[in-house]
Amino acid sequence: MEMENHIQSQIKGFLQYLQIEKNASPHTVLNYHRDIDAFLAFLNTKELEHWNQIDHTDVREYLAMLAKKNYSRRTISRRLSSMRSFYRFLMREEEVTMNPFQMVSTPKLEKKLPKFLYHKEMELLLAQPNVTSPVGLRDKAILEVLYASGIRVSELVGLGLDSIDLNLGTARVFGKGAKERIVILGSFALEAMKQYLDKGRPLLKSQEADTDAVFLNVRGGTLTDRSVRRVIHKYIQQAAITNRVSPHTIRHTFATHMLEAGADLRTVQEMLGHVNISTTQIYTHVTKERLREVYLQTHPRA
């Protein structure tokens, strides 16, 4: 019982470290917690009582078990990464003497090209909200801002009134790891934001739920990530777009359309808030696929 309490104390310490020192989001912390708990359940079947008793053969056995249960490579890779980080923390705290997860290579991920919408599909989606109502004005602004800036949905719902500069046409957002960056809002997004802030938000605002969040729900509280997903799903169905679309699809669409129109990779990297340019390079594959498709459709001898 004492050992179990000590293990839980170590896990709690790691999660606090993620929150305080790494500025990890609640969603990220929750995923780490789940991944550690999953490995802990595996340890219980082997009757191992301390993190120091694990070696690389146990890790391989764990990965084999996940593969046998048909977990995707992406999930296996994430669990491996979570445990690798946890063990680095334990070594820092001098709770263990080695990191067995460092000795096992991460499985190669299958390359998935990001899904995106074509220009006509995007225009159709943007035209769906009924701007005669406060909610319609809000939804129009949400879609326009997501497409204009390529920001993540978590960055969108985190926007405060002081984050928006309508004169400069910019927004200040906080990305992964609480990294701050400035994004540009195009003329359509700016107009949609002005209409929403002038005619929509004041009618949604409630005295009970006092918040400076830009985007509000019908009760006047801050809109959540899940609510934005529901908003987008509603308009996708309304527009009869058959592709599966999420807020992240609009981010992919933003990047793809920018590159297709001639934007350089470094600029798009900065706009998306990617730390590594290799993350942004995936979109060059998308544009190559698009170029091939257009060529095959239009060249007389294709």
Secondary structure as the mmCIF struct_conf table of DSSP 4:
data_model
#
loop_
_struct_conf.conf_type_id
_struct_conf.id
_struct_conf.beg_label_comp_id
_struct_conf.beg_label_asym_id
_struct_conf.beg_label_seq_id
_struct_conf.end_label_comp_id
_struct_conf.end_label_asym_id
_struct_conf.end_label_seq_id
HELX_RH_AL_P HELX_RH_AL_P1 GLU A 2 ILE A 20
TURN_TY1_P TURN_TY1_P1 GLU A 21 GLU A 21
BEND BEND1 LYS A 22 LYS A 22
HELX_RH_AL_P HELX_RH_AL_P2 PRO A 26 LYS A 46
TURN_TY1_P TURN_TY1_P2 GLU A 47 GLU A 47
BEND BEND2 HIS A 50 HIS A 50
HELX_RH_3T_P HELX_RH_3T_P1 TRP A 51 GLN A 53
HELX_RH_AL_P HELX_RH_AL_P3 HIS A 56 LYS A 68
TURN_TY1_P TURN_TY1_P3 LYS A 69 ASN A 70
HELX_RH_AL_P HELX_RH_AL_P4 ARG A 73 ARG A 92
TURN_TY1_P TURN_TY1_P4 GLU A 93 GLU A 94
BEND BEND3 GLU A 95 GLU A 95
BEND BEND4 THR A 97 THR A 97
HELX_RH_3T_P HELX_RH_3T_P2 PRO A 100 MET A 103
BEND BEND5 VAL A 104 VAL A 104
HELX_LH_PP_P HELX_LH_PP_P1 SER A 105 LYS A 111
HELX_LH_PP_P HELX_LH_PP_P2 LEU A 113 LYS A 115
HELX_RH_AL_P HELX_RH_AL_P5 HIS A 119 LEU A 126
TURN_TY1_P TURN_TY1_P5 ALA A 127 ALA A 127
BEND BEND6 PRO A 129 PRO A 129
TURN_TY1_P TURN_TY1_P6 VAL A 131 THR A 132
BEND BEND7 SER A 133 SER A 133
HELX_RH_AL_P HELX_RH_AL_P6 PRO A 134 SER A 149
HELX_RH_AL_P HELX_RH_AL_P7 VAL A 153 VAL A 157
TURN_TY1_P TURN_TY1_P7 GLY A 158 GLY A 158
STRN STRN1 GLY A 160 GLY A 160
HELX_RH_3T_P HELX_RH_3T_P3 LEU A 161 SER A 163
STRN STRN2 ILE A 164 ASP A 165
TURN_TY1_P TURN_TY1_P8 LEU A 166 GLY A 169
STRN STRN3 THR A 170 PHE A 174
HELX_RH_3T_P HELX_RH_3T_P4 LYS A 176 ALA A 178
STRN STRN4 GLU A 180 ILE A 184
HELX_RH_AL_P HELX_RH_AL_P8 SER A 187 GLN A 195
HELX_RH_PI_P HELX_RH_PI_P1 TYR A 196 GLY A 200
HELX_RH_AL_P HELX_RH_AL_P9 ARG A 201 LEU A 204
BEND BEND8 GLN A 207 ALA A 209
STRN STRN5 ALA A 213 ALA A 213
BEND BEND9 VAL A 214 PHE A 215
STRN STRN6 LEU A 216 LEU A 216
TURN_TY1_P TURN_TY1_P9 VAL A 218 ARG A 219
BEND BEND10 GLY A 220 GLY A 221
STRN STRN7 THR A 222 THR A 222
HELX_LH_PP_P HELX_LH_PP_P3 LEU A 223 THR A 224
HELX_RH_AL_P HELX_RH_AL_P10 ASP A 225 GLN A 238
TURN_TY1_P TURN_TY1_P10 ALA A 239 ALA A 240
BEND BEND11 ASN A 243 ASN A 243
HELX_RH_AL_P HELX_RH_AL_P11 PRO A 247 GLU A 260
TURN_TY1_P TURN_TY1_P11 ALA A 261 GLY A 262
HELX_RH_AL_P HELX_RH_AL_P12 LEU A 265 LEU A 272
TURN_TY1_P TURN_TY1_P12 GLY A 273 GLY A 273
BEND BEND12 VAL A 275 ASN A 276
HELX_RH_AL_P HELX_RH_AL_P13 ILE A 277 THR A 280
TURN_TY1_P TURN_TY1_P13 GLN A 281 GLN A 281
HELX_RH_AL_P HELX_RH_AL_P14 ILE A 282 THR A 298
TURN_TY1_P TURN_TY1_P14 PRO A 300 ARG A 301
#
